[in-house]
């Protein structure tokens, strides 16, 4: 099929590579404009742009798709389908109507659960036992279009947002190639979503990373996993922010929420509103990520002291 691909971050790269490997005709790749990055604030393109350049594909970086000239350029490309994966710009109705087979989106959840910007993090936070990929035909609403295909994957206690992101990116690449094959043959009946079952996954911000020790340990553990690798869960002690990269809920011991119960090679045990959380990988302000044993060598924490109840 003749395809225009739209994507920007790492999540979209496996899908782009898979579409090329499957023999599709990539007419162009849409990706967001270069953004300032690093200390020098130099303009840098996203991972999809780098991948497209390496594959020798045409790259387009419009600021918006609402511009008439941009829409005319897309029509001139004559795509049979536009494939979207974490593009980051809204596709207006006039763009959705351009391809014969419409625009299809690779979404990292089992819709209608977790519509929105951060389905991976919100699924972990909520304690979901599975998530997956939905290939849907795009509509004007937020992730409301009819579904063409779904594939599930379990969420384990070892899965951080980063680990799950990478697994879903590969799963999405496999499923979109399979879906386009069926779409081309006319073998798919789109299934409407049940709006009554919909949940919303708002964008993650730094405010989501602050640990509230009044909460149960199992919930804080999920928060730590959901905030890894960004923005990284955090607490504070003696005026210093401490990032918590990994932790697990345990049993035994009691104390006031935020109170350190023990600190040793296996981790730092902290009392929560319910249960105990063992912090196993930490990072002090301006330092690097390290194991609890390494961290305690340079930043001693004694039983009885307390982390701040809420860090923002």
Helices and strands as residue ranges (DSSP letters): E 2-7, G 10-12, H 13-21, E 25-30, E 35-37, E 42-44, H 47-54, E 59-60, H 68-77, E 81-85, H 93-96, E 103-107, E 115-116, H 119-126, E 130-137, E 147-154, H 161-185, G 195-197, E 200-201, G 206-209, H 217-226, E 233-237, E 240-250, E 260-264, E 267-271, E 276-284, E 290-291, H 292-298
